Amino acid sequence: MTTETRRIQIRGIPVEVVRKDIQNLHLGVYPPLGRVRVAVPLVISDEAVRLAVIDKLGWIKRQRAQFAQQPRQSEREMVNGESHYVLGQRYRLRVHEVDAPARVAVRGIASLDLFMRPGASTAQREEVLAQWYRLQLKERIAPLLAKWQSKLGVQVSAWGVKKMKTKWGSCNPTAQRIWLNLELAKKPEVCLEYIVVHELLHLLERRHNDHFTRLMDQHLPHWRLCRETLNAGVLGHERWVY
């Protein structure tokens, strides 16, 4: 697919313009900082893009203000009492120094226990917790994929989990492969299901067009509420680069 990307300023707001072989214009404002992206057909001029964005300027500013007001975590230091999230639930970190292999355990409804050898660095603690998140997420993805592949009549050739800077998930329809963002391990499970369905539906419809929206409405009628829940959660401290 032919794709051309450039950045322009519209009323002081940086806008990423992506020209694709599509039929309709799609405008979005994305967390965590309110990045504005507009996907447009190849034949639409810059002036037409400007007019379309200006027409939605009030909505764009409201969305950006909402992201700016969202609570954000400070940079994680991996120390006792720090807040960490698992499936949308907040836990307090408890670090235990032990002469044994590193591991993570959820204790009750409030504590996330991290067992590390004495002298472990912050980076080592972060890596152990990240690997634990990865395992937790994969355990939840597998049954969701089995459920929704059967319902949708599609089949992925491969799937995986990785840290992603700009998306909650991605799909390569040609390779029939999907990736899911590691950060989903921290979000409510309804958010994970929404992203799984979203990416699988790209095997039926590549683009975010009206047909794609109808498929989402048909198979996951409450998907907009799931999207709101996903985007309304506490944002990480990361300075994401787009």
RALINDA-V39043 format. One record per residue. N is the residue number from 1. RES is the residue in three letters. PHI is phi in degrees with one decimal (NA if undefined). D_CENTER is the distance of its C-alpha to the mean C-alpha in Angstrom with 2 decimals. Layout:
n;res;phi;d_center
N;RES;PHI;D_CENTER
N;RES;PHI;D_CENTER
//
This chain:
n;res;phi;d_center
1;MET;NA;23.75
2;THR;-70.5;25.00
3;THR;-138.1;22.44
4;GLU;-131.6;23.41
5;THR;-121.0;21.28
6;ARG;-148.6;22.88
7;ARG;-119.5;22.42
8;ILE;-131.7;24.79
9;GLN;-104.3;25.63
10;ILE;-130.0;26.21
11;ARG;53.2;27.95
12;GLY;82.1;26.62
13;ILE;-106.9;22.93
14;PRO;-69.9;21.44
15;VAL;-127.2;20.09
16;GLU;-88.5;18.55
17;VAL;-106.9;20.54
18;VAL;-114.6;19.67
19;ARG;-95.0;22.66
20;LYS;-135.8;22.34
21;ASP;-83.2;24.66
22;ILE;-127.1;23.44
23;GLN;-101.4;25.53
24;ASN;-123.5;23.76
25;LEU;-84.9;22.09
26;HIS;-128.0;18.47
27;LEU;-111.8;17.48
28;GLY;-142.5;14.15
29;VAL;-122.0;13.33
30;TYR;-121.3;9.94
31;PRO;-72.2;9.03
32;PRO;-90.4;10.19
33;LEU;-110.7;13.51
34;GLY;83.3;13.89
35;ARG;-60.2;13.82
36;VAL;-103.9;15.85
37;ARG;-132.6;15.61
38;VAL;-129.2;18.14
39;ALA;-98.8;18.67
40;VAL;-135.2;22.37
41;PRO;-61.9;25.11
42;LEU;-59.3;27.06
43;VAL;-86.4;30.16
44;ILE;-76.8;28.90
45;SER;-81.1;30.41
46;ASP;-59.9;28.98
47;GLU;-65.0;31.18
48;ALA;-64.9;29.76
49;VAL;-63.5;26.21
50;ARG;-58.5;27.52
51;LEU;-63.2;29.17
52;ALA;-65.5;26.14
53;VAL;-69.5;24.02
54;ILE;-59.8;26.99
55;ASP;-62.0;27.34
56;LYS;-105.7;23.88
57;LEU;-61.0;24.32
58;GLY;-61.8;24.77
59;TRP;-64.1;21.55
60;ILE;-59.6;19.65
61;LYS;-64.4;21.37
62;ARG;-65.7;20.62
63;GLN;-65.0;16.86
64;ARG;-64.4;17.09
65;ALA;-65.8;19.40
66;GLN;-63.4;17.16
67;PHE;-64.9;14.38
68;ALA;-64.5;17.34
69;GLN;-88.8;18.65
70;GLN;-64.9;15.71
71;PRO;-64.3;16.71
72;ARG;-128.4;15.53
73;GLN;-76.7;16.46
74;SER;-72.8;19.14
75;GLU;-59.4;18.95
76;ARG;-71.6;19.24
77;GLU;-106.6;22.84
78;MET;59.3;22.75
79;VAL;-122.8;25.87
80;ASN;-56.8;27.33
81;GLY;90.7;26.13
82;GLU;-71.6;22.72
83;SER;-86.3;19.88
84;HIS;-137.5;17.09
85;TYR;-113.7;14.79
86;VAL;-134.2;14.87
87;LEU;52.3;13.56
88;GLY;85.1;13.57
89;GLN;-98.1;17.09
90;ARG;-85.5;18.35
91;TYR;-126.7;20.72
92;ARG;-96.1;23.22
93;LEU;-75.8;23.47
94;ARG;-125.9;26.93
95;VAL;-98.5;27.88
96;HIS;-117.6;30.90
97;GLU;-89.7;32.93
98;VAL;-137.2;34.42
99;ASP;-90.6;36.35
100;ALA;-160.7;34.20
101;PRO;-57.4;31.10
102;ALA;-66.3;27.82
103;ARG;-160.3;25.87
104;VAL;-129.2;23.59
105;ALA;-146.3;24.54
106;VAL;-88.8;23.57
107;ARG;-118.1;26.81
108;GLY;65.5;27.37
109;ILE;-109.2;24.95
110;ALA;-134.4;24.69
111;SER;-116.0;24.96
112;LEU;-117.1;22.87
113;ASP;-92.5;25.57
114;LEU;-117.2;25.20
115;PHE;-102.0;28.35
116;MET;-135.3;29.10
117;ARG;-69.0;32.32
118;PRO;-55.5;34.16
119;GLY;85.6;33.26
120;ALA;-63.0;29.70
121;SER;-78.7;27.82
122;THR;-58.6;24.66
123;ALA;-62.8;22.90
124;GLN;-66.6;24.34
125;ARG;-64.0;23.21
126;GLU;-61.3;19.61
127;GLU;-66.5;19.79
128;VAL;-63.0;21.31
129;LEU;-66.7;18.71
130;ALA;-63.5;15.87
131;GLN;-66.4;17.88
132;TRP;-65.3;18.38
133;TYR;-57.2;14.71
134;ARG;-60.2;14.43
135;LEU;-65.4;17.44
136;GLN;-60.4;16.40
137;LEU;-67.6;13.18
138;LYS;-61.8;15.30
139;GLU;-63.6;17.93
140;ARG;-90.2;15.82
141;ILE;-69.7;14.31
142;ALA;-53.8;17.88
143;PRO;-67.3;19.47
144;LEU;-66.6;16.73
145;LEU;-63.6;17.16
146;ALA;-59.9;20.89
147;LYS;-63.1;20.90
148;TRP;-83.0;18.97
149;GLN;-62.8;20.47
150;SER;-65.8;23.80
151;LYS;-66.1;23.13
152;LEU;-89.5;21.86
153;GLY;70.8;24.39
154;VAL;-124.9;22.11
155;GLN;-149.6;21.82
156;VAL;-84.5;19.50
157;SER;-85.4;21.49
158;ALA;-162.7;18.96
159;TRP;-148.6;15.50
160;GLY;-161.1;13.95
161;VAL;-121.0;11.48
162;LYS;-155.2;10.91
163;LYS;-71.2;9.55
164;MET;-127.6;7.60
165;LYS;-88.8;8.39
166;THR;-126.7;7.15
167;LYS;-135.6;4.62
168;TRP;-82.2;2.17
169;GLY;-163.8;5.95
170;SER;-149.4;9.34
171;CYS;-137.5;12.85
172;ASN;-108.6;16.26
173;PRO;-60.9;18.66
174;THR;-66.1;21.68
175;ALA;-83.1;20.99
176;GLN;55.1;19.40
177;ARG;-125.7;16.74
178;ILE;-124.9;13.05
179;TRP;-122.1;10.55
180;LEU;-124.7;7.74
181;ASN;-71.6;5.72
182;LEU;-56.3;8.38
183;GLU;-62.0;6.82
184;LEU;-64.3;6.60
185;ALA;-63.3;10.32
186;LYS;-95.0;10.59
187;LYS;-100.5;9.44
188;PRO;-55.4;12.12
189;GLU;-63.2;12.82
190;VAL;-62.9;12.88
191;CYS;-69.4;9.13
192;LEU;-63.0;9.09
193;GLU;-61.7;11.97
194;TYR;-58.5;10.59
195;ILE;-68.9;7.94
196;VAL;-59.7;10.97
197;VAL;-63.2;13.29
198;HIS;-55.2;11.46
199;GLU;-70.2;11.49
200;LEU;-64.1;14.97
201;LEU;-67.0;16.29
202;HIS;-68.8;15.82
203;LEU;-74.8;18.67
204;LEU;-100.2;20.75
205;GLU;-146.0;19.67
206;ARG;-66.1;18.15
207;ARG;-97.9;17.72
208;HIS;-88.5;16.08
209;ASN;-110.6;19.63
210;ASP;-61.9;21.72
211;HIS;-61.8;22.17
212;PHE;-62.1;18.48
213;THR;-61.5;18.33
214;ARG;-63.5;21.48
215;LEU;-64.1;20.12
216;MET;-62.6;17.19
217;ASP;-62.3;19.89
218;GLN;-68.8;22.18
219;HIS;-95.7;20.16
220;LEU;-141.3;17.76
221;PRO;-55.3;19.65
222;HIS;-93.7;17.64
223;TRP;-62.2;14.26
224;ARG;-66.4;14.43
225;LEU;-65.3;14.97
226;CYS;-61.3;11.99
227;ARG;-64.3;9.83
228;GLU;-63.3;11.96
229;THR;-62.8;11.60
230;LEU;-62.8;7.84
231;ASN;-81.6;8.43
232;ALA;-92.6;11.75
233;GLY;-70.5;11.12
234;VAL;-61.5;12.50
235;LEU;-86.3;10.81
236;GLY;-69.0;11.48
237;HIS;-82.1;14.47
238;GLU;-59.8;13.15
239;ARG;-92.2;14.42
240;TRP;-65.1;11.74
241;VAL;-107.9;13.72
242;TYR;-110.0;13.22
//
